[in-house]
Amino acid sequence: MTITARLDDDAVPTLVLSGKGARPQRVTLTGRRAEIAARLAGRGATWTARLPLEAARWGRPALPLPSGEYTLRIVDADGAEGSVDASAPALLTATMRAELVSGTLDVRPPLDPAYETGEGQSALERRYATRPRGLENAVFFESFYGRNAGCNPRAIDRELARVAPNVTRYWSVVDLSVAVPDGAIPVVEGTPQWWRARGSARLLVVNDWLRRRYARRSGQVVLQTWHGTPLKRLALHRPGFDPRRMLAVLRESRRWDVLLAQNPYGERILRKAYAFLRRPVWVEGYPRNDVLTTGDGAATRAALGIAPGERVILYAPTWRDDRDEIVDFLDPARLAADTGAVILVRGHSRTILPGSDAHGERVIDVTAYPDIAELLVVADALVTDYSSAMFDYTATGKPIVFFTPDLEHYREQLRGFYFDLAAYAPGPMVSTQDALTEALAAETVPAEYAERYATWRQRFNARDDGHASERVVARILDQGFVERG
């Protein structure tokens, strides 16, 4: 089958295929996190397939495809499936760069090749780090290096938009497949717009390290919200002496002006782990957890296609230092069959780009879902291992099970813990899938864990009362980090 291809810069960038003969049954582009099907036309001697390079998920508007490689496949008129060996010149638009080579579509962020090099990025840095004009009454938000627009920065954005709508809100994103909050402006990392926004915003709100040689301009403030109360050792406390890592930690923490902690325990750990000893730490609870006490989850259930009354189990393991993708200890389809529940699979943010979606009956991969807090609301039970989600989910009062088949390896060789999880865990710790299924038979917190659960909540969730966003934004405005307008 002879097929020609081209990339059109229409209202939506589109891959257009043309061929002779009977029209195919189906033409698709399949990537790790998205798949799109072509609109087919023609019933005579020729046919055309149009594949708009965008995808809609979770009931939200269509956005450009996530960056990555997509395989072009075709099911012909006879039902035979195969790959398509077609190529098309590169296309650069305001939303993406795309090039088709031998049936593989390479999608990248819309960064001009002139700026891709180290020299190009250095030129942009110099241009915007030394700009003479004053700062803008704006906030630059970044969550997990721009891989999503969630966590504490998202909750702060929503409250700031409510009480100070005149403040401009920029969101750092890896590409335009990342959905930003309503009214916010996405800026793609590395572009001139990104460098300008980061260099001109009066306030930066981030939940992880600042990268690309950030240098604070006079008058700028950095609020580091972090992204979880720590169980596993981090920063200066990580196992093994590494002078370069220590220097990097100290250099990074000096960039922060204020640090946010969920609870007094988190404050003590983060102060020491990042040598953040003489600057303010706000212990206000986590803004991202407000929804855990105020939300009902109905909209999220509807977006995920989950019927009212169906039991939902969220599986949310943390990442591992020795692998890029989500751990494969659990068979989610089998867990769904054994429990009768819908299983939501949520990989850590570090597994969004290298990983791929899990599939199976009554299994929904929500790794790319914008905000885990909304998933915690709909979950009737949480299965995790060493993730900081454990400290958030207990604000709901719902049961949690710890699935830890690699406990010894993780604790002794990868990270180490700040306390003995087994001694204080507010739910069962199991190491096999059969034991996990048995533990999940209880739909409430088991009686034998009730006291532990209550003690845990008192220690870690005392400020998760649904008003953390209000308190944090009030302090931002009171201290003049931005102007209400």
Beta strands, then each sheet from edge to edge (+ up, - down):
strand 1: 3-9
strand 2: 13-20
strand 3: 26-30
strand 4: 35-37
strand 5: 39-41
strand 6: 46-52
strand 7: 54-55
strand 8: 63-64
strand 9: 68-75
strand 10: 81-83
strand 11: 88-92
strand 12: 97-101
strand 13: 104-108
strand 14: 136-142
strand 15: 168-173
strand 16: 185-188
strand 17: 201-206
strand 18: 221-224
strand 19: 258-261
strand 20: 281-283
strand 21: 312-315
strand 22: 342-345
strand 23: 363-365
strand 24: 381-384
strand 25: 400-403
strand 26: 429-430
sheet 1: 1+ 2- 6+ 5-
sheet 2: 4+ 3- 9+ 10-
sheet 3: 4+ 3- 9+ 13- 12+ 11-
sheet 4: 7+ 8-
sheet 5: 16+ 15+ 14+ 17+ 18+ 19+ 20+
sheet 6: 23+ 22+ 21+ 24+ 25+ 26+
end
